Amino acid sequence: MILIGTDFSRGSLHATRIALVLARKTESKVLLLHAFKAQSRSGMFLSMDRYIRQAAEMDMEEFVEQVEPELRPYISETIVVRGFAEEVIMQYDGQEDIGLVVVGTQGSSAIREIFMGRTANILLNKLQSPILAVPEESDEQPPQRLIFAWDGLHMEQSDIDRLIDWAGKLRVELEVMHVHTAESAPCDEAVTAGFRSKGIDINMIPGEDDVKDEIDDYLSQFKHAWLCLIKRERGFFEPFFHDSMVKRELFSTTSPILII
């Protein structure tokens, strides 16, 4: 099941279309979720709750109507619920058979809202399910390859297996790239051997420029490529990438990013 959190915006519609194309490709179903916030706990505002809900349900119907008819059958359920979006998504993540959470972005300001502060701490660090972040500028075609940008540090074999498993789920080719700079330490030999044992070579990219720019340049060579990042238990993507580089990538990339 793919869970899509929507606010009915243009960026959210774009993310929904990509998620539905992915659902069709992988024969999955989609749960479309909208959370609305109560303005106050006063009796006056609480009495407006059912009117706000009714308006949101109408917006949901109009939102679904904007989706191409051939993709609508993959929407198994639409839900409108009161609460903060990240808290509601966490509840469904724990209770439903959710395999992927999809969020849309609307440029750098929206990405900043999604990936910084409260929501980042909850969704990125605590959500059990993988997250697909979809920039508004990305194309709507399904991925043809999944590109994992490796920093050369140690990875467990289970992480390698997760990458391969996700490439299989998406039915795409997995590529691993590493940007090697003058400051880079030698790549972990066990990880290199682990990838090669699975028939996956590592594309070594000379790092003459900023690492983020090198990743963007590499992604730009391919059509319909998704970037992949891995979270570690101890926090925000560390040590796969420095925190600042990850945020700059999220703020500027036009490629969907799969965070597993």
Summary of the structure (lengths in Angstrom):
residues: 260
radius of gyration: 19.3
end to end distance: 15.6
largest distance: 64.4
contacts: 809
relative contact order: 0.14
helix: 43%
strand: 22%
